[in-house]
């Protein structure tokens, strides 16, 4: 019983202490001094404003494409032979000069073919010379035979007269006729021999021409045993090794010239009348924004793709004029400079919403309706309810409405929402609008 009274007393004491604390807190809150009240006006938003001015803006047409070497070749074997030499230093990535030996094939077989052809031609030339001697000798024999025939004919004529007069015997007359006939046959044989000399000569000439062709072919094969660089460049891929036997058409190595790089790009057909060869171009790669190359539009495709409504244009980059060489295989963004848009009003395209933008006038925002004539990357060329001198609001657009109070901070044209466009033109040497 005594323990219960002690617990009840403790609880009562705790409740009493809590009541005293609550009462003290209430009294302190009710007696605290109140701060003086003031009405605070909300501050007008600070906005950036671009003073509009008529400027000359170069049109920029954007296309995409992969870089490729302007000159590239896969050198292949043209004869069947074994590789007997690959000069030291000829390997992947090696720089070579035009005419430099890259690979040498075994040329012994073709050397022997050339020697046989030359020997056969020498033999035919000797036979042709022999024909000249034979022709001269035969012509001399024909002259003698003709004289003999003439003498014998006169003898036959003389004896014929004597025989008719009975002053010569028939035996003498017949003998003279036989001698005359024999001399005529001998003359005919010599003439036939002379006539056969020219066909024999034509045969020798034809045979020599055939041997000459064999010699030229062997000489050509000998030349093809030496694989030389057709132009200055780099070995892209060496595909064979010493001792390999190759056949005609076997790829040996790939050679690439990095002096000039071509980039085929696709542009909309709508800009075809505005694009001209020789136009300056800027090339960039997304993975390395700091890299930039300059080139020119070298040629245009005469036809368009009916499915994509684009046409092909080709940008040529001279690596000798670049700070950093451009290599084949890069996927690039190409910006081609077109004609100047003269004295136009340009604003960042992001400030236009449903054909409207805000201008600042007397520290208030006002809505203006505009029409976008064309877009040059992030710049919109506009017309409509704006004019030079208007200050186009660029920032805090979500806080604005017609007549809203604003604090205006003017910016320069180079500081608008598309400074990269201005920077690229400066780097490329293009005309920068004032």
C-alpha positions as CSV (number, residue, x, y, z in Angstrom):
1,X,0.0,0.0,0.0
2,X,2.9,2.3,0.8
3,X,4.5,1.6,-2.7
4,X,1.3,2.6,-4.5
5,X,1.1,5.9,-2.7
6,X,4.7,6.6,-3.7
7,X,4.1,6.0,-7.4
8,X,1.0,8.2,-7.4
9,X,2.9,11.0,-5.8
10,X,5.7,10.8,-8.5
11,X,3.1,10.9,-11.3
12,X,1.4,13.9,-9.8
13,X,4.7,15.7,-9.5
14,X,5.6,15.1,-13.2
15,X,2.2,16.4,-14.3
16,X,2.6,19.5,-12.2
17,X,6.0,20.2,-13.7
18,X,4.7,19.8,-17.3
19,X,1.8,22.2,-16.5
20,X,4.2,24.8,-15.2
21,X,6.4,24.5,-18.3
22,X,3.5,24.8,-20.7
23,X,2.2,27.9,-18.9
24,X,5.6,29.6,-19.0
25,X,6.0,28.9,-22.7
26,X,2.6,30.3,-23.5
27,X,3.4,33.5,-21.5
28,X,6.7,34.0,-23.3
29,X,5.1,33.7,-26.8
30,X,2.3,36.0,-25.9
31,X,4.6,38.7,-24.5
32,X,7.3,38.7,-27.4
33,X,7.7,42.0,-29.3
34,X,6.4,41.9,-32.9
35,X,8.6,43.2,-35.9
36,X,7.3,46.2,-37.9
37,X,5.3,45.2,-41.0
38,X,6.4,46.4,-44.6
39,X,4.8,45.8,-48.0
40,X,7.4,44.3,-50.5
41,X,6.9,44.7,-54.2
42,X,8.2,41.7,-56.3
43,X,11.3,42.5,-58.4
44,X,10.9,42.5,-62.2
45,X,12.8,39.7,-63.9
46,X,16.2,40.5,-65.5
47,X,16.2,39.6,-69.2
48,X,18.8,39.6,-72.0
49,X,17.7,41.6,-75.0
50,X,19.2,41.6,-78.5
51,X,18.9,44.9,-80.5
52,X,17.7,44.0,-84.0
53,X,19.8,45.3,-86.9
54,X,19.7,44.4,-90.6
55,X,22.7,42.2,-91.3
56,X,24.2,40.1,-94.1
57,X,23.9,36.4,-93.1
58,X,25.7,33.7,-95.1
59,X,23.5,30.7,-95.6
60,X,24.8,27.4,-94.2
61,X,23.8,24.0,-95.6
62,X,24.5,21.0,-93.4
63,X,25.2,17.5,-94.7
64,X,26.8,14.3,-93.4
65,X,29.2,11.8,-94.9
66,X,32.2,9.6,-94.3
67,X,35.7,10.7,-95.4
68,X,37.6,8.6,-98.0
69,X,40.9,8.9,-99.7
70,X,40.8,10.7,-103.1
71,X,43.3,8.1,-104.4
72,X,43.4,4.5,-103.2
73,X,44.4,1.3,-104.9
74,X,44.7,-2.4,-104.3
75,X,47.8,-3.7,-106.1
76,X,47.4,-7.2,-107.4
77,X,49.7,-9.7,-109.1
78,X,49.5,-9.8,-112.9
79,X,51.7,-12.9,-113.4
80,X,52.1,-16.3,-111.7
81,X,55.3,-16.3,-109.7
82,X,56.9,-16.6,-106.2
83,X,57.6,-13.5,-104.1
84,X,61.3,-13.3,-103.8
85,X,61.7,-9.8,-102.3
86,X,59.8,-7.4,-100.0
87,X,62.2,-4.4,-99.4
88,X,63.0,-3.6,-95.8
89,X,60.5,-1.0,-94.4
90,X,57.6,-2.0,-96.6
91,X,54.9,-2.8,-94.1
92,X,51.6,-1.5,-92.8
93,X,51.8,2.3,-92.5
94,X,55.0,2.8,-94.5
95,X,55.3,5.9,-96.6
96,X,56.3,5.2,-100.2
97,X,57.1,7.4,-103.2
98,X,55.8,7.0,-106.7
99,X,57.8,4.4,-108.6
100,X,59.3,2.9,-105.4
101,X,59.7,-0.9,-105.4
102,X,57.2,-2.6,-103.1
103,X,57.4,-6.3,-104.0
104,X,59.5,-8.3,-106.5
105,X,58.4,-11.6,-108.0
106,X,60.6,-14.4,-109.4
107,X,61.4,-13.3,-112.9
108,X,63.7,-16.2,-114.1
109,X,61.0,-17.9,-116.2
110,X,60.1,-14.7,-118.0
111,X,63.8,-13.9,-118.6
112,X,64.2,-17.3,-120.3
113,X,61.2,-16.7,-122.4
114,X,62.6,-13.4,-123.5
115,X,66.0,-15.0,-124.4
116,X,64.3,-17.7,-126.4
117,X,62.2,-15.2,-128.3
118,X,65.2,-13.0,-129.0
119,X,67.2,-16.1,-130.2
120,X,64.4,-17.1,-132.5
121,X,64.2,-13.6,-134.0
122,X,68.0,-13.6,-134.6
123,X,67.7,-16.9,-136.5
124,X,64.8,-15.6,-138.6
125,X,66.8,-12.4,-139.3
126,X,69.7,-14.7,-140.6
127,X,67.3,-16.6,-142.8
128,X,66.0,-13.4,-144.2
129,X,69.6,-12.2,-145.0
130,X,70.2,-15.6,-146.7
131,X,67.2,-15.0,-148.9
132,X,68.7,-11.7,-150.0
133,X,71.9,-13.5,-151.1
134,X,69.8,-16.3,-152.8
135,X,67.7,-13.7,-154.6
136,X,70.8,-11.9,-156.0
137,X,72.4,-15.1,-157.1
138,X,69.2,-16.3,-158.8
139,X,68.7,-13.0,-160.6
140,X,72.3,-13.4,-162.0
141,X,71.6,-17.0,-163.1
142,X,68.3,-15.9,-164.7
143,X,70.2,-13.2,-166.7
144,X,72.7,-15.9,-167.9
145,X,69.9,-18.3,-168.7
146,X,68.0,-15.6,-170.7
147,X,71.1,-14.9,-172.7
148,X,71.6,-18.6,-173.3
149,X,68.0,-19.0,-174.4
150,X,68.4,-16.2,-176.8
151,X,71.6,-17.7,-178.3
152,X,70.0,-21.1,-178.6
153,X,66.9,-19.6,-180.3
154,X,69.1,-17.9,-182.9
155,X,70.9,-21.2,-183.5
156,X,67.6,-23.0,-184.0
157,X,66.5,-20.3,-186.4
158,X,69.8,-20.5,-188.4
159,X,69.7,-24.4,-188.6
160,X,66.0,-24.2,-189.6
161,X,66.9,-22.2,-192.6
162,X,69.8,-24.3,-193.5
163,X,67.7,-27.5,-193.1
164,X,65.1,-26.1,-195.4
165,X,67.8,-25.5,-198.0
166,X,69.3,-29.0,-197.4
167,X,72.5,-27.5,-196.1
168,X,72.0,-28.9,-192.6
169,X,70.9,-32.4,-191.4
170,X,67.8,-33.1,-189.5
171,X,69.9,-34.4,-186.6
172,X,71.7,-31.1,-186.3
173,X,68.4,-29.2,-186.4
174,X,66.7,-31.4,-183.8
175,X,69.7,-31.2,-181.5
176,X,69.6,-27.4,-181.6
177,X,65.9,-27.5,-180.8
178,X,66.5,-29.8,-177.8
179,X,69.3,-27.5,-176.5
180,X,67.0,-24.5,-176.9
181,X,64.1,-26.3,-175.1
182,X,66.5,-27.4,-172.2
183,X,67.7,-23.8,-171.8
184,X,64.2,-22.5,-171.7
185,X,63.3,-25.1,-169.0
186,X,66.3,-24.1,-167.0
187,X,65.3,-20.5,-167.2
188,X,61.8,-21.3,-166.0
189,X,63.1,-23.2,-163.1
190,X,65.2,-20.2,-162.1
191,X,62.3,-17.9,-162.5
192,X,60.1,-20.2,-160.3
193,X,62.9,-20.2,-157.7
194,X,63.0,-16.3,-157.7
195,X,59.2,-16.1,-157.4
196,X,59.2,-18.4,-154.4
197,X,61.7,-16.1,-152.5
198,X,59.1,-13.4,-151.7
199,X,56.6,-15.8,-150.1
200,X,59.4,-17.4,-148.1
201,X,60.4,-13.8,-147.0
202,X,56.7,-13.1,-146.0
203,X,56.7,-16.3,-144.0
204,X,59.9,-15.2,-142.2
205,X,58.5,-11.8,-141.5
206,X,55.3,-13.3,-140.0
207,X,57.3,-15.7,-137.9
208,X,59.6,-12.9,-136.7
209,X,56.5,-10.8,-135.8
210,X,55.2,-13.7,-133.7
211,X,58.6,-14.0,-132.0
212,X,58.6,-10.2,-131.5
213,X,55.2,-10.4,-129.8
214,X,56.5,-13.2,-127.5
215,X,59.5,-11.1,-126.7
216,X,57.3,-8.1,-125.9
217,X,55.0,-10.2,-123.7
218,X,58.0,-11.7,-121.9
219,X,59.4,-8.2,-121.4
220,X,56.0,-7.1,-120.1
221,X,55.9,-10.0,-117.7
222,X,59.3,-9.0,-116.5
223,X,58.1,-5.5,-115.7
224,X,55.1,-7.0,-113.9
225,X,57.4,-8.9,-111.7
226,X,58.3,-5.6,-110.1
227,X,55.4,-4.1,-108.1
228,X,56.0,-0.4,-107.8
229,X,53.9,2.4,-106.2
230,X,51.7,4.1,-108.7
231,X,51.6,7.3,-106.6
232,X,52.9,8.8,-103.3
233,X,51.1,7.3,-100.4
234,X,51.0,4.9,-97.4
235,X,50.8,1.2,-97.3
236,X,47.4,0.5,-95.9
237,X,47.6,-3.3,-95.7
238,X,50.4,-5.7,-96.7
239,X,48.6,-8.9,-97.6
240,X,51.4,-11.3,-98.6
241,X,54.8,-12.6,-97.2
242,X,58.1,-13.7,-98.6
243,X,57.9,-17.1,-100.4
244,X,54.2,-16.9,-101.2
245,X,53.3,-18.0,-104.7
246,X,50.7,-15.7,-106.3
247,X,48.5,-16.0,-109.3
248,X,47.2,-13.3,-111.6
249,X,44.6,-11.2,-109.6
250,X,46.0,-12.1,-106.2
251,X,45.8,-8.9,-104.0
252,X,49.3,-8.0,-102.7
253,X,48.8,-4.7,-100.8
254,X,46.6,-1.7,-100.5
255,X,48.0,1.8,-101.0
256,X,46.3,5.0,-99.9
257,X,47.2,8.6,-100.7
258,X,46.3,11.0,-97.8
259,X,47.2,14.2,-99.6
260,X,43.6,14.8,-100.5
261,X,40.5,13.5,-98.8
262,X,37.0,13.5,-100.4
263,X,33.8,13.5,-98.3
264,X,30.6,12.7,-100.1
265,X,27.6,14.3,-98.4
266,X,23.9,14.4,-99.0
267,X,22.1,17.8,-99.3
268,X,18.3,18.5,-99.8
269,X,17.3,19.0,-103.4
270,X,15.7,22.2,-102.3
271,X,19.1,23.9,-101.9
272,X,20.5,22.6,-105.2
273,X,20.1,26.0,-107.0
274,X,21.9,27.7,-104.2
275,X,25.0,25.4,-104.0
276,X,28.0,26.1,-106.3
277,X,31.2,24.2,-106.8
278,X,34.1,26.0,-105.1
279,X,32.0,27.0,-102.1
280,X,34.0,26.9,-98.8
281,X,33.0,24.1,-96.3
282,X,33.8,23.3,-92.7
283,X,34.0,19.7,-91.5
284,X,33.7,18.6,-87.9
285,X,33.4,15.3,-86.1
286,X,31.0,14.9,-83.1
287,X,33.4,12.8,-81.1
288,X,36.1,15.5,-81.1
289,X,34.4,19.0,-81.3
290,X,37.8,20.7,-81.2
291,X,38.9,19.1,-84.5
292,X,37.9,21.2,-87.6
293,X,38.9,21.0,-91.2
294,X,38.3,23.3,-94.1
295,X,37.6,22.2,-97.7
296,X,35.8,23.2,-100.9
297,X,32.9,21.8,-102.8
298,X,34.6,20.1,-105.7
299,X,31.6,18.6,-107.6
300,X,27.9,18.0,-107.5
301,X,25.9,15.0,-108.6
302,X,23.7,15.8,-111.7
303,X,20.8,13.6,-110.4
304,X,18.9,13.4,-107.1
305,X,17.7,10.4,-105.1
306,X,13.9,10.2,-105.6
307,X,13.4,8.4,-102.3
308,X,15.4,10.6,-100.0
309,X,14.9,13.8,-102.0
310,X,18.6,14.5,-101.6
311,X,21.6,14.9,-104.0
312,X,25.2,14.1,-103.5
313,X,27.9,16.8,-103.2
314,X,31.6,16.1,-102.8
315,X,33.8,18.1,-100.4
316,X,37.6,18.0,-101.1
317,X,40.0,18.5,-98.3
318,X,43.7,19.3,-99.0
319,X,45.6,17.8,-96.0
320,X,48.7,20.0,-96.8
321,X,46.6,23.0,-95.8
322,X,45.2,21.6,-92.5
323,X,46.6,22.0,-89.0
324,X,45.5,18.4,-88.3
325,X,45.3,15.9,-91.2
326,X,41.9,14.4,-91.9
327,X,42.0,10.6,-92.2
328,X,39.6,8.3,-94.2
329,X,36.8,6.7,-92.2
330,X,35.8,9.7,-90.1
331,X,32.0,10.4,-90.1
332,X,31.7,14.1,-90.5
333,X,29.3,17.0,-90.3
334,X,29.8,19.3,-93.3
335,X,28.7,22.9,-93.3
336,X,28.6,24.4,-96.8
337,X,28.5,28.1,-97.2
338,X,25.8,29.4,-99.6
339,X,24.8,32.8,-100.9
340,X,24.5,35.8,-98.6
341,X,21.1,36.8,-97.2
342,X,21.5,40.6,-97.5
343,X,20.2,43.0,-94.9
344,X,17.9,40.6,-93.0
345,X,16.7,40.4,-89.4
346,X,18.1,37.5,-87.5
347,X,17.2,36.1,-84.1
348,X,17.9,32.9,-82.2
349,X,15.3,30.4,-83.3
350,X,14.7,29.4,-79.7
351,X,13.0,32.7,-78.8
352,X,10.1,32.1,-81.3
353,X,7.1,30.2,-80.0
354,X,4.1,29.6,-82.3
355,X,5.2,32.5,-84.5
356,X,5.6,35.0,-81.6
357,X,8.4,36.5,-79.7
358,X,8.8,39.2,-77.0
359,X,10.4,42.6,-77.4
360,X,11.3,45.0,-74.6
361,X,9.9,48.5,-74.9
362,X,10.0,51.0,-72.0
363,X,11.0,48.2,-69.6
364,X,7.9,46.2,-70.5
365,X,7.6,43.0,-72.6
366,X,5.4,43.1,-75.7
367,X,4.4,40.2,-78.0
368,X,5.2,40.5,-81.7
369,X,4.1,38.2,-84.5
370,X,6.8,37.1,-86.9
371,X,7.2,34.9,-89.9
372,X,10.3,32.7,-90.2
373,X,11.6,33.1,-93.8
374,X,14.5,30.6,-93.4
375,X,16.7,29.0,-90.8
376,X,20.5,29.1,-90.8
377,X,21.5,26.5,-88.2
378,X,20.3,28.1,-84.9
379,X,19.5,31.5,-86.4
380,X,16.0,32.3,-87.7
381,X,15.6,35.0,-90.4
382,X,12.3,36.7,-89.6
383,X,9.9,39.2,-91.0
384,X,6.6,40.6,-89.7
385,X,5.8,42.8,-86.8
386,X,9.5,43.6,-86.0
387,X,11.9,46.2,-87.3
388,X,15.5,47.3,-86.8
389,X,16.0,48.8,-83.4
390,X,13.6,46.5,-81.6
391,X,15.1,44.7,-78.6
392,X,14.3,41.0,-78.8
393,X,14.1,39.3,-75.3
394,X,16.2,36.2,-75.1
395,X,15.9,34.9,-71.6
396,X,13.3,34.2,-68.8
397,X,10.7,33.8,-71.5
398,X,8.6,31.5,-69.3
399,X,8.0,34.4,-66.9
400,X,6.8,36.9,-69.5
401,X,3.4,38.0,-70.7
402,X,2.1,41.0,-72.6
403,X,2.9,44.2,-70.7
404,X,5.1,42.4,-68.0
405,X,7.7,44.7,-66.3
406,X,11.2,43.6,-67.1
407,X,14.7,44.8,-66.4
408,X,16.7,44.8,-69.6
409,X,20.3,43.9,-70.2
410,X,21.4,44.3,-73.8
411,X,23.7,41.7,-75.4
412,X,25.8,41.8,-78.6
413,X,25.0,39.7,-81.7
414,X,28.0,37.4,-81.1
415,X,26.5,36.5,-77.6
416,X,23.2,35.2,-78.8
417,X,21.9,31.7,-78.5
418,X,24.0,30.5,-81.4
419,X,27.5,31.7,-80.7
420,X,29.0,28.5,-82.2
421,X,27.8,29.6,-85.6
422,X,29.7,32.9,-85.3
423,X,32.8,31.1,-83.9
424,X,32.8,28.6,-86.8
425,X,32.6,31.4,-89.4
426,X,35.5,33.2,-87.7
427,X,37.6,30.0,-87.7
428,X,36.8,29.3,-91.3
429,X,37.5,32.7,-92.6
430,X,33.9,33.3,-93.6
431,X,32.3,36.6,-93.5
432,X,31.0,37.4,-90.1
433,X,27.8,39.6,-90.0
434,X,28.3,42.8,-88.1
